[in-house]
Amino acid sequence: MKNLMRFSLAAVILAFPMITAKSTAQTEKDPHRPACNDAPCKKIKAFVKTHYCGESPYGNGPDDGCLIVHPTLSKSGMVSISHFSCEWSASDKRVCKQEGQVSSETRGAAMREMRQLGLPATAEKETYFNVWKSNTTGWILAEAYYQGPIDKDDNFTLCQVILLVDPNSGTIGLRKLPFRKADVDVPRVTTWEVLGLADADSDGHPDIILQGNAYEDYWVEVVALDHGSPRTVFSGLGFYL
């Protein structure tokens, strides 16, 4: 699949039809959608469904799942500092463009993390960034993403980190994908997208809202900061194919 740009819904990785038939996978334990039975979890789930869900149910389940909605930047609790976009040239070469400035502190923190995850030094120049700043807290959210060329066996390499830079707590790792090889048609890896910042549990503190992207499976996670440490307080909804 030569038009692969990055492993996410927003950047158009796979063109897929909506499937309405229910899969037997729904009856199996779903690690991305654990039971949500207590009142705090139900409260967060209701918030996510209100603000980040569109058509429901969607795709091939779950029954209470939905098409994930990406809020506009003005409603995400963030302003964009820098972003990147990629296109394919006529010669099937992936060409990416970085717009806006990425601070040396943010770039350095991300690259140190990615080197620990196995990213070769030669790949650093091909690593691109999405960077946002919180409207209220001063937090910086940064996604650093690397994707290598497609080889003769239709495989490609990739690596990703999502970091939060807190003026009070320093740099906090939220999600990471170690440098690895994946198949173009069946990329069995999990990557992440930042959906925004919101007080999902009404405790007076913003939470980080993320979208998980696995092969034919998409869900929402809510991450709270507990004394500077990230804690996933909700995972679920979304859809699979």
NORPE-V65281 format. One record per pair of residues at least 12 apart in sequence whose ideal C-beta (glycine too) atoms are under 8 Angstrom apart, sorted by the first residue. I is the first residue (numbers start at 0). J is the second residue. Records with the same first field share a line. If there is no record, write none. Layout:
# NORPE-V65281
I=J, J
This chain:
# NORPE-V65281
0=13, 153, 183, 184
1=87, 91, 149
2=87
3=149, 155, 183
4=85, 86, 87, 93, 146
5=85, 144, 146, 157, 190
6=146, 157, 181, 186, 188, 190, 212
7=190, 192, 210, 212
8=67, 192, 210, 212, 217
9=69, 192
10=85
12=186
15=215, 240
17=57, 58
18=58, 59, 240
19=59
20=59
21=59, 60
22=59, 60, 239
24=59, 60, 239
25=59, 60, 61, 62
29=61
31=211, 213, 216, 218, 234, 235, 237
32=61, 218, 234, 235, 236, 237
33=234, 235
35=233, 235
39=200, 232
40=232, 233
42=200, 201
43=199, 200, 221, 232, 233
44=233, 235, 236
46=197, 199, 200, 201
47=199, 208, 219, 221, 233, 235, 236
48=63, 65, 236
50=68, 70, 197
51=67, 68, 70, 194, 208, 219, 236
52=65, 66, 67, 68, 236
53=65, 66, 67, 68
54=66
56=238
57=238
58=238, 239, 240
59=238, 239, 240
60=238, 239
61=236, 238, 239
63=236
64=236, 237, 238, 239
65=236, 237, 238
66=238
67=194, 210, 217, 218, 219, 236, 237, 238
69=192, 194, 210
70=194, 195
74=195
75=131, 194, 195, 196
76=133, 134, 135, 195, 196, 197, 205
77=131, 132, 133, 134, 140, 193, 195, 196
78=131, 132, 134
79=99, 129, 130, 131
80=99, 100, 101, 130, 131, 132, 139
81=97, 98, 99, 100, 101, 128, 129, 130
82=97, 98, 99, 128, 129, 130
83=95, 96, 97, 98, 127, 128, 129, 144
84=96, 98
85=127
92=148
93=146, 148
95=125, 127
97=127, 128
99=130
101=128, 130, 141
104=164
105=128, 130, 139, 141, 162, 164
106=128, 143
108=141, 162, 164, 170
109=126, 128, 141, 143, 160, 162
110=123, 126, 143
112=143, 160, 162, 172, 175
113=126, 143, 145, 158, 160, 178
116=158, 160, 175, 176, 177, 178
117=158, 177, 178, 179
118=145, 158, 178
119=178
122=145, 147, 156, 158, 178
125=145, 146, 147
126=143, 144, 145, 158
127=143, 144, 145
128=141, 142, 143, 144
129=141, 142, 144, 193
130=142
131=193
133=196, 205
134=196
135=205
136=165, 196, 205
137=165, 166
138=163, 164, 165, 166, 196, 205
139=163, 164
140=161, 162, 163, 164, 193, 196, 207
141=161, 162, 163, 164
142=159, 160, 161, 191, 192, 193
143=159, 160, 162
144=157, 158, 159, 190
145=157, 158, 159, 178
149=183
153=182, 183, 184
154=180, 181, 182, 183
155=180, 181, 183
156=178, 179, 180, 181
157=176, 178, 179, 181, 188, 190
158=176, 177, 178, 179
159=174, 175, 176, 190, 191
160=172, 174, 175, 176
161=173, 174, 175, 191, 193, 209
163=207, 224, 229
165=224, 227
167=227
168=224, 227
169=227
171=224, 227, 228, 229
172=229
173=191, 207, 209, 222, 229
174=191, 209
176=188, 189, 190, 191
185=214
186=214
187=213, 214
188=213, 214
189=211, 212, 213
190=211, 212
191=209, 210, 211, 212
192=209, 210, 212
193=207, 208, 209
194=208, 209, 210, 219
195=208
196=208
199=221, 232, 233
200=221, 223, 232
202=223
204=223, 224
206=221, 222, 223, 224, 232
207=221, 222, 223, 224, 229
208=220, 221, 222
209=221, 222
210=237
211=234, 237
215=239, 240
216=237, 239, 240
217=237, 238, 239
218=234, 235, 236, 237
219=233, 234, 235, 236, 237
220=233, 234
221=233, 234
